[in-house]
């Protein structure tokens, strides 16, 4: 009799379903699951916090299109992972969480770390279940992987009772479940396509918005053809950056507020009219704007603004094999290609000499001039714009940028260009702080496995870095050559200088007098990295910044951290609107 353990069945089932990466923290009862995963050919990365592990696993899902696995212990271990599951659901990224739980014969008896895990995870996932037997494990794993990818992607949870991990079953009694295929795709109704084309042709001030759904959907080739054939201006959302290059002639990101405010027709591709796009409502949008909405989720249609055309279908490029007699011709079909075909048939192109293009170009030039003036300031301590300006001159064009923090992320988004799809990961739809190092570890592991040769650069605010800072040990342990740049302003949004801090300390207990936004001035985050064997740099000047970054980018053997001290009162340039729209809430 060929016996197989529960741990082996979990690992082999994940491998069969195309899961290549697992992140987690082992302990009772799931140590053997991690060992079995490695034996099955799955790469296991041991993290320092389950939340960061789940962030990493979800980032793999976004980067590869196949979910990563997150392995956690029972009770508190799973609870720590819930933040990552919620973040994956909000971002629509596939991830499968495997959680150990108490033995079945100890349920309701007060077992070690007993917790209603399946029930708890239902709020944070698309699918949550415990296999009823060892023989059921392959089917449940397949459903979790499939559910994480099909429809709107998200998190799925599989609960494994502790006594099932080392229990054995006869392999011949276990039903083999083959790998689930890629998600099925659908095309939009042709009548809605016609409505969309009519609206675009009648538009005086059209705009295309490219969201991270288009990036996840690998729609870059079709979108490039659509934008260049139609001549339409486009605006990427933060993680939509790079689907088309930020330096593309049709990109109007530098005039974002003006473009949103004055557009009369907006083609919304893989993005939602949530807080990130100010709900599509005044005062940030024209009250009469017509929205052409492309989404694979029917429930998303009409949220906040009723669309002029609802294109329910996949942005995702899918290759269909069309029987051509003796030949088999490949062609791409998706909602974008449907629009492209209709535009081609109509022979329509938006003119490049319109008042709308002139308005956008004038605003872009004005904003760029303001940012450039801030970037070229030579005063010390440096400001955000100076730091990002010099970083942008040295970063490889194909580097993957991970970014989080308040001003660090917002200003960095405008100053650091992306030229390729899925090359920017940030706090995302949920606005989650603490994702950066987990995302960077995932990106570096994928790059190493795929031999892409691209650098991973993690740009952190000092507050954001603190959430998952211990993951620098993970980077050092696995020799992941991530370059971390901590833009250190001594606080959350803003801080104080060391002299002011000392003066405040003289006033009494700092918990009573220190502003809640302040952090320890000039904290030595660089020494955290060197403590584990990585390279650390303390940076105060432009020359030190450029030198440290050049050294870090040339070192492929270990991670580096640049602790860049900036003016604690440095801020964004004057904005037309506050970053968070409240008037319609």
PEUR-V601331 format. One record per residue. N is the residue number from 1. RES is the residue in one letter. PSI is psi in degrees with one decimal (NA if undefined). Layout:
# PEUR-V601331
n:N res:RES psi:PSI
n:N res:RES psi:PSI
This chain:
# PEUR-V601331
n:1 res:X psi:131.8
n:2 res:X psi:101.1
n:3 res:X psi:150.1
n:4 res:X psi:140.0
n:5 res:X psi:165.0
n:6 res:X psi:-40.7
n:7 res:X psi:-42.9
n:8 res:X psi:-41.6
n:9 res:X psi:-40.6
n:10 res:X psi:-50.3
n:11 res:X psi:-46.4
n:12 res:X psi:-35.8
n:13 res:X psi:-42.1
n:14 res:X psi:-44.9
n:15 res:X psi:-41.9
n:16 res:X psi:-34.5
n:17 res:X psi:10.7
n:18 res:X psi:15.0
n:19 res:X psi:121.6
n:20 res:X psi:-15.0
n:21 res:X psi:139.7
n:22 res:X psi:134.2
n:23 res:X psi:142.4
n:24 res:X psi:-171.9
n:25 res:X psi:122.7
n:26 res:X psi:161.3
n:27 res:X psi:-176.6
n:28 res:X psi:126.9
n:29 res:X psi:24.9
n:30 res:X psi:15.6
n:31 res:X psi:-44.7
n:32 res:X psi:-25.1
n:33 res:X psi:-43.6
n:34 res:X psi:-41.8
n:35 res:X psi:-40.9
n:36 res:X psi:-35.1
n:37 res:X psi:-44.8
n:38 res:X psi:-41.5
n:39 res:X psi:-29.0
n:40 res:X psi:-5.3
n:41 res:X psi:12.0
n:42 res:X psi:134.1
n:43 res:X psi:125.7
n:44 res:X psi:126.6
n:45 res:X psi:115.2
n:46 res:X psi:122.3
n:47 res:X psi:179.9
n:48 res:X psi:-7.8
n:49 res:X psi:136.4
n:50 res:X psi:-30.1
n:51 res:X psi:-47.2
n:52 res:X psi:-35.0
n:53 res:X psi:-41.5
n:54 res:X psi:-36.6
n:55 res:X psi:-44.4
n:56 res:X psi:-45.9
n:57 res:X psi:-38.1
n:58 res:X psi:-34.7
n:59 res:X psi:-35.5
n:60 res:X psi:-42.0
n:61 res:X psi:-41.9
n:62 res:X psi:-42.9
n:63 res:X psi:-33.1
n:64 res:X psi:-18.4
n:65 res:X psi:-4.7
n:66 res:X psi:137.3
n:67 res:X psi:145.6
n:68 res:X psi:162.3
n:69 res:X psi:141.9
n:70 res:X psi:122.0
n:71 res:X psi:123.1
n:72 res:X psi:157.3
n:73 res:X psi:177.7
n:74 res:X psi:167.9
n:75 res:X psi:-113.8
n:76 res:X psi:-35.3
n:77 res:X psi:-45.3
n:78 res:X psi:-42.3
n:79 res:X psi:-38.6
n:80 res:X psi:-30.6
n:81 res:X psi:-13.3
n:82 res:X psi:-35.0
n:83 res:X psi:-40.3
n:84 res:X psi:-35.9
n:85 res:X psi:-44.1
n:86 res:X psi:-41.5
n:87 res:X psi:-40.8
n:88 res:X psi:-41.2
n:89 res:X psi:-44.3
n:90 res:X psi:-36.7
n:91 res:X psi:-11.3
n:92 res:X psi:51.5
n:93 res:X psi:138.1
n:94 res:X psi:134.9
n:95 res:X psi:145.3
n:96 res:X psi:122.1
n:97 res:X psi:127.8
n:98 res:X psi:118.4
n:99 res:X psi:127.5
n:100 res:X psi:154.3
n:101 res:X psi:175.0
n:102 res:X psi:158.3
n:103 res:X psi:146.9
n:104 res:X psi:-34.4
n:105 res:X psi:2.4
n:106 res:X psi:4.5
n:107 res:X psi:137.5
n:108 res:X psi:4.3
n:109 res:X psi:4.3
n:110 res:X psi:42.1
n:111 res:X psi:165.8
n:112 res:X psi:122.4
n:113 res:X psi:33.1
n:114 res:X psi:135.7
n:115 res:X psi:145.5
n:116 res:X psi:76.0
n:117 res:X psi:-42.8
n:118 res:X psi:-43.6
n:119 res:X psi:-42.5
n:120 res:X psi:-38.4
n:121 res:X psi:-15.3
n:122 res:X psi:-30.7
n:123 res:X psi:-21.6
n:124 res:X psi:7.9
n:125 res:X psi:166.6
n:126 res:X psi:-25.3
n:127 res:X psi:133.4
n:128 res:X psi:120.8
n:129 res:X psi:160.4
n:130 res:X psi:127.9
n:131 res:X psi:138.5
n:132 res:X psi:-17.7
n:133 res:X psi:169.7
n:134 res:X psi:-38.2
n:135 res:X psi:-23.2
n:136 res:X psi:-9.5
n:137 res:X psi:-49.6
n:138 res:X psi:-40.0
n:139 res:X psi:-39.6
n:140 res:X psi:-41.3
n:141 res:X psi:-42.7
n:142 res:X psi:-42.7
n:143 res:X psi:-37.1
n:144 res:X psi:-46.1
n:145 res:X psi:-45.9
n:146 res:X psi:-45.3
n:147 res:X psi:-32.1
n:148 res:X psi:-26.1
n:149 res:X psi:-32.7
n:150 res:X psi:149.1
n:151 res:X psi:-139.6
n:152 res:X psi:118.0
n:153 res:X psi:158.6
n:154 res:X psi:-165.3
n:155 res:X psi:145.9
n:156 res:X psi:150.2
n:157 res:X psi:135.6
n:158 res:X psi:123.5
n:159 res:X psi:132.1
n:160 res:X psi:113.4
n:161 res:X psi:142.3
n:162 res:X psi:-37.6
n:163 res:X psi:-8.2
n:164 res:X psi:-18.7
n:165 res:X psi:-46.6
n:166 res:X psi:-0.6
n:167 res:X psi:155.1
n:168 res:X psi:150.7
n:169 res:X psi:157.5
n:170 res:X psi:122.5
n:171 res:X psi:-31.8
n:172 res:X psi:-17.8
n:173 res:X psi:-5.8
n:174 res:X psi:122.2
n:175 res:X psi:127.9
n:176 res:X psi:129.5
n:177 res:X psi:118.7
n:178 res:X psi:167.9
n:179 res:X psi:131.2
n:180 res:X psi:141.1
n:181 res:X psi:169.7
n:182 res:X psi:157.6
n:183 res:X psi:140.0
n:184 res:X psi:151.3
n:185 res:X psi:158.7
n:186 res:X psi:153.0
n:187 res:X psi:156.6
n:188 res:X psi:157.0
n:189 res:X psi:132.8
n:190 res:X psi:-29.6
n:191 res:X psi:-37.6
n:192 res:X psi:-36.0
n:193 res:X psi:-42.9
n:194 res:X psi:-40.8
n:195 res:X psi:-42.3
n:196 res:X psi:-44.0
n:197 res:X psi:-40.5
n:198 res:X psi:-43.7
n:199 res:X psi:-42.3
n:200 res:X psi:-42.6
n:201 res:X psi:-30.0
n:202 res:X psi:-9.0
n:203 res:X psi:141.5
n:204 res:X psi:-29.3
n:205 res:X psi:69.6
n:206 res:X psi:158.3
n:207 res:X psi:137.7
n:208 res:X psi:130.0
n:209 res:X psi:123.8
n:210 res:X psi:116.2
n:211 res:X psi:177.8
n:212 res:X psi:-17.3
n:213 res:X psi:-34.0
n:214 res:X psi:-34.2
n:215 res:X psi:-48.6
n:216 res:X psi:-35.9
n:217 res:X psi:3.3
n:218 res:X psi:45.4
n:219 res:X psi:11.4
n:220 res:X psi:-41.1
n:221 res:X psi:-46.8
n:222 res:X psi:-38.5
n:223 res:X psi:-38.1
n:224 res:X psi:-44.4
n:225 res:X psi:-41.9
n:226 res:X psi:-49.4
n:227 res:X psi:-42.9
n:228 res:X psi:-31.1
n:229 res:X psi:-40.0
n:230 res:X psi:-23.8
n:231 res:X psi:16.6
n:232 res:X psi:141.9
n:233 res:X psi:147.0
n:234 res:X psi:153.5
n:235 res:X psi:120.0
n:236 res:X psi:145.7
n:237 res:X psi:171.4
n:238 res:X psi:-48.2
n:239 res:X psi:4.2
n:240 res:X psi:-8.4
n:241 res:X psi:134.2
n:242 res:X psi:-16.9
n:243 res:X psi:-45.3
n:244 res:X psi:145.2
n:245 res:X psi:143.0
n:246 res:X psi:-22.6
n:247 res:X psi:13.3
n:248 res:X psi:143.2
n:249 res:X psi:-23.0
n:250 res:X psi:0.3
n:251 res:X psi:127.9
n:252 res:X psi:31.4
n:253 res:X psi:-32.1
n:254 res:X psi:-10.0
n:255 res:X psi:38.9
n:256 res:X psi:-53.4
n:257 res:X psi:-43.5
n:258 res:X psi:-41.1
n:259 res:X psi:-44.9
n:260 res:X psi:-40.3
n:261 res:X psi:-36.3
n:262 res:X psi:-8.0
n:263 res:X psi:139.8
n:264 res:X psi:-19.9
n:265 res:X psi:129.1
n:266 res:X psi:124.7
n:267 res:X psi:110.5
n:268 res:X psi:110.4
n:269 res:X psi:106.7
n:270 res:X psi:30.8
n:271 res:X psi:157.8
n:272 res:X psi:148.8
n:273 res:X psi:64.1
n:274 res:X psi:-157.7
n:275 res:X psi:-29.8
n:276 res:X psi:-28.5
n:277 res:X psi:26.4
n:278 res:X psi:30.6
n:279 res:X psi:4.9
n:280 res:X psi:17.7
n:281 res:X psi:161.3
n:282 res:X psi:149.8
n:283 res:X psi:2.9
n:284 res:X psi:-19.3
n:285 res:X psi:155.8
n:286 res:X psi:129.9
n:287 res:X psi:-19.3
n:288 res:X psi:12.3
n:289 res:X psi:141.5
n:290 res:X psi:128.2
n:291 res:X psi:125.7
n:292 res:X psi:108.5
n:293 res:X psi:124.5
n:294 res:X psi:118.9
n:295 res:X psi:150.7
n:296 res:X psi:-2.7
n:297 res:X psi:115.6
n:298 res:X psi:-35.0
n:299 res:X psi:-19.5
n:300 res:X psi:-23.1
n:301 res:X psi:125.6
n:302 res:X psi:2.0
n:303 res:X psi:118.1
n:304 res:X psi:-40.8
n:305 res:X psi:128.5
n:306 res:X psi:125.3
n:307 res:X psi:146.6
n:308 res:X psi:-27.2
n:309 res:X psi:127.6
n:310 res:X psi:104.7
n:311 res:X psi:89.4
n:312 res:X psi:110.6
n:313 res:X psi:-174.8
n:314 res:X psi:130.4
n:315 res:X psi:-25.1
n:316 res:X psi:132.2
n:317 res:X psi:130.6
n:318 res:X psi:137.3
n:319 res:X psi:120.1
n:320 res:X psi:141.2
n:321 res:X psi:114.2
n:322 res:X psi:119.2
n:323 res:X psi:117.7
n:324 res:X psi:52.2
n:325 res:X psi:-111.7
n:326 res:X psi:-14.6
n:327 res:X psi:161.0
n:328 res:X psi:109.0
n:329 res:X psi:132.6
n:330 res:X psi:136.8
n:331 res:X psi:153.5
n:332 res:X psi:137.7
n:333 res:X psi:124.5
n:334 res:X psi:-179.9
n:335 res:X psi:-39.1
n:336 res:X psi:-41.8
n:337 res:X psi:-31.9
n:338 res:X psi:-45.2
n:339 res:X psi:-42.9
n:340 res:X psi:-45.6
n:341 res:X psi:-40.8
n:342 res:X psi:-37.7
n:343 res:X psi:-39.9
n:344 res:X psi:-44.1
n:345 res:X psi:-36.9
n:346 res:X psi:-16.0
n:347 res:X psi:33.4
n:348 res:X psi:144.0
n:349 res:X psi:136.1
n:350 res:X psi:127.2
n:351 res:X psi:149.1
n:352 res:X psi:-4.8
n:353 res:X psi:28.7
n:354 res:X psi:164.1
n:355 res:X psi:-33.8
n:356 res:X psi:-47.1
n:357 res:X psi:-39.5
n:358 res:X psi:-43.1
n:359 res:X psi:-46.9
n:360 res:X psi:-42.8
n:361 res:X psi:-37.6
n:362 res:X psi:-43.0
n:363 res:X psi:-39.4
n:364 res:X psi:-44.4
n:365 res:X psi:-40.8
n:366 res:X psi:-44.7
n:367 res:X psi:-39.6
n:368 res:X psi:-37.8
n:369 res:X psi:-41.7
n:370 res:X psi:-46.3
n:371 res:X psi:-39.2
n:372 res:X psi:-39.1
n:373 res:X psi:-40.8
n:374 res:X psi:-37.6
n:375 res:X psi:-30.9
n:376 res:X psi:5.2
n:377 res:X psi:141.5
n:378 res:X psi:5.0
n:379 res:X psi:154.6
n:380 res:X psi:144.4
n:381 res:X psi:158.0
n:382 res:X psi:161.5
n:383 res:X psi:174.2
n:384 res:X psi:-45.0
n:385 res:X psi:-38.0
n:386 res:X psi:-45.5
n:387 res:X psi:-50.0
n:388 res:X psi:-32.6
n:389 res:X psi:-48.2
n:390 res:X psi:-31.6
n:391 res:X psi:-44.1
n:392 res:X psi:-25.7
n:393 res:X psi:-20.7
n:394 res:X psi:-23.6
n:395 res:X psi:137.8
n:396 res:X psi:146.1
n:397 res:X psi:-30.7
n:398 res:X psi:16.4
n:399 res:X psi:152.0
n:400 res:X psi:121.1
n:401 res:X psi:121.0
n:402 res:X psi:133.0
n:403 res:X psi:138.0
n:404 res:X psi:161.7
n:405 res:X psi:173.5
n:406 res:X psi:-88.6
n:407 res:X psi:-35.0
n:408 res:X psi:-45.9
n:409 res:X psi:-43.4
n:410 res:X psi:-46.1
n:411 res:X psi:-39.6
n:412 res:X psi:-34.9
n:413 res:X psi:-35.1
n:414 res:X psi:-21.1
n:415 res:X psi:-25.6
n:416 res:X psi:110.3
n:417 res:X psi:152.2
n:418 res:X psi:139.4
n:419 res:X psi:-6.5
n:420 res:X psi:150.7
n:421 res:X psi:149.4
n:422 res:X psi:31.5
n:423 res:X psi:13.4
n:424 res:X psi:127.6
n:425 res:X psi:132.4
n:426 res:X psi:-164.1
n:427 res:X psi:-19.7
n:428 res:X psi:-163.5
n:429 res:X psi:-33.7
n:430 res:X psi:-6.7
n:431 res:X psi:38.5
n:432 res:X psi:123.7
n:433 res:X psi:141.8
n:434 res:X psi:-2.2
n:435 res:X psi:-20.3
n:436 res:X psi:-52.6
n:437 res:X psi:-35.9
n:438 res:X psi:-45.8
n:439 res:X psi:-43.0
n:440 res:X psi:-40.5
n:441 res:X psi:-43.7
n:442 res:X psi:-47.0
n:443 res:X psi:-41.0
n:444 res:X psi:-38.0
n:445 res:X psi:-41.5
n:446 res:X psi:-43.4
n:447 res:X psi:-43.6
n:448 res:X psi:-44.2
n:449 res:X psi:-38.3
n:450 res:X psi:-6.8
n:451 res:X psi:33.7
n:452 res:X psi:-26.7
n:453 res:X psi:20.3
n:454 res:X psi:142.8
n:455 res:X psi:146.3
n:456 res:X psi:120.4
n:457 res:X psi:121.1
n:458 res:X psi:109.4
n:459 res:X psi:113.5
n:460 res:X psi:141.3
n:461 res:X psi:157.6
n:462 res:X psi:-35.2
n:463 res:X psi:-46.4
n:464 res:X psi:-39.7
n:465 res:X psi:-35.4
n:466 res:X psi:-25.6
n:467 res:X psi:-39.7
n:468 res:X psi:27.2
n:469 res:X psi:-29.9
n:470 res:X psi:-12.8
n:471 res:X psi:-6.4
n:472 res:X psi:-30.4
n:473 res:X psi:-38.4
n:474 res:X psi:-44.3
n:475 res:X psi:-43.4
n:476 res:X psi:-39.5
n:477 res:X psi:-37.6
n:478 res:X psi:8.4
n:479 res:X psi:45.9
n:480 res:X psi:115.7
n:481 res:X psi:54.6
n:482 res:X psi:138.5
n:483 res:X psi:112.5
n:484 res:X psi:130.5
n:485 res:X psi:107.8
n:486 res:X psi:113.3
n:487 res:X psi:103.4
n:488 res:X psi:103.6
n:489 res:X psi:15.0
n:490 res:X psi:21.6
n:491 res:X psi:-177.3
n:492 res:X psi:112.0
n:493 res:X psi:-51.4
n:494 res:X psi:157.8
n:495 res:X psi:-157.1
n:496 res:X psi:161.1
n:497 res:X psi:167.0
n:498 res:X psi:-36.4
n:499 res:X psi:-43.5
n:500 res:X psi:-38.7
n:501 res:X psi:-44.2
n:502 res:X psi:-39.2
n:503 res:X psi:-39.5
n:504 res:X psi:-37.9
n:505 res:X psi:-29.2
n:506 res:X psi:-18.5
n:507 res:X psi:-14.3
n:508 res:X psi:-158.4
n:509 res:X psi:122.3
n:510 res:X psi:-26.8
n:511 res:X psi:-16.6
n:512 res:X psi:-21.9
n:513 res:X psi:-24.1
n:514 res:X psi:132.3
n:515 res:X psi:138.1
n:516 res:X psi:-22.4
n:517 res:X psi:-7.7
n:518 res:X psi:147.1
n:519 res:X psi:171.3
n:520 res:X psi:121.1
n:521 res:X psi:136.5
n:522 res:X psi:40.3
n:523 res:X psi:141.8
n:524 res:X psi:70.7
n:525 res:X psi:-27.8
n:526 res:X psi:-33.6
n:527 res:X psi:-21.3
n:528 res:X psi:-42.4
n:529 res:X psi:-45.8
n:530 res:X psi:-26.2
n:531 res:X psi:-26.6
n:532 res:X psi:3.5
n:533 res:X psi:0.6
n:534 res:X psi:-175.7
n:535 res:X psi:133.3
n:536 res:X psi:141.0
n:537 res:X psi:131.3
n:538 res:X psi:123.5
n:539 res:X psi:128.0
n:540 res:X psi:-25.0
n:541 res:X psi:166.5
n:542 res:X psi:-42.9
n:543 res:X psi:-42.4
n:544 res:X psi:-37.5
n:545 res:X psi:-49.8
n:546 res:X psi:-42.5
n:547 res:X psi:-44.7
n:548 res:X psi:-39.0
n:549 res:X psi:-40.3
n:550 res:X psi:-43.4
n:551 res:X psi:-42.2
n:552 res:X psi:-41.5
n:553 res:X psi:-23.3
n:554 res:X psi:-9.4
n:555 res:X psi:110.1
n:556 res:X psi:8.7
n:557 res:X psi:-18.9
n:558 res:X psi:162.7
n:559 res:X psi:161.3
n:560 res:X psi:154.9
n:561 res:X psi:122.9
n:562 res:X psi:117.5
n:563 res:X psi:96.1
n:564 res:X psi:109.3
n:565 res:X psi:121.9
n:566 res:X psi:174.1
n:567 res:X psi:122.9
n:568 res:X psi:-22.0
n:569 res:X psi:7.1
n:570 res:X psi:142.9
n:571 res:X psi:176.6
n:572 res:X psi:156.3
n:573 res:X psi:162.8
n:574 res:X psi:129.3
n:575 res:X psi:148.4
n:576 res:X psi:-33.4
n:577 res:X psi:154.2
n:578 res:X psi:153.4
n:579 res:X psi:-30.7
n:580 res:X psi:118.8
n:581 res:X psi:121.6
n:582 res:X psi:-18.3
n:583 res:X psi:-20.6
n:584 res:X psi:9.0
n:585 res:X psi:NA
